[in-house]
Amino acid sequence: MSLSALEGKDADKAFLSERLANNKKLVGELNQTIEDFGNFFSPDRERQEFSMLDAVDGTTALFASMLLGVNLDVSGEHVKVIAYKREFQQVLSNLLKNAIEQHKVKRTVDPFIKVIVTTRDNVVMLTVEDNAGGIDESVMQSLFEAYTSTKSMNGTGLGLYISKIIIEDHLSGTIEAKNTKLGAKFTITFPVKP
C-alpha cells in the first residue's frame, strides 16, 4: 500500500471522527430539546444569567458540520442577560436551521448568515440575517402562526410558531421578520433583566 493511500485513510478517519463527534453533540442537543418541550409549560423553570455571545457561540458550534460552505459572522456587544438560556438557544437553533436549509434549497452563491447582538435601554436585540433570497411574501403575514411553513411540503410549520411563544411568553420580548435586498432578517428583542 502506498504512502499516499495511507495518508488518505488517515484523513478519512479524521474526517469521520470529527463528523461523529459533531453528530454526538447534535444528538445530545436534540435530547435536551425533547426534554425542553416536555417541560415547556412547567412552572418550575428558572431564569439564569448568561452571556448572549457565549450562548450564540454555543449554539452555532452545534451547526458546524451543517455550516460548511456558509460564511457565519457572529458579532456584537458582550452583554449578560437573565433569561431562559436553553429556550433562547432553541429559538436561535431554529433560525439558523431555517437559514441553512434555505441556502441549500436556493443554492445560494457565497452564502452567509450574520448574527449580531446589541443593547439599548436595558433591551437586548439579536438579529439573524441571511442572503438566501428572502421569505415568500404570500406567507410573510402568517409566518409565526401554527402550521405556516416556508418549506413547502418539508416543514411542519411549528418552528417559528414555537419560537414566537418562547420569545413573547417566556422571555417577554418580540420576534419579527422582514425581507432585505438579499434575504431574510429576523430580529429578536427582550429585556436584559426580567
Secondary structure, DSSP 4 states (H G I P E B T S, - for coil): --HHHHHHHHHHHHHHHHHHHHHHHHHHHHHHHHHHHHTTT-TT---EEEEHHHHHHHHHHTTTTTTTT-EEEEEE---EEEE-HHHHHHHHHHHHHHHHHHHHHHT-SS-EEEEEEEEETTEEEEEEEE-S----HHHHTTTTSTT--SSGGG--S-HHHHHHHIIIIISS-EEEEEE-SSSEEEEEEEES--
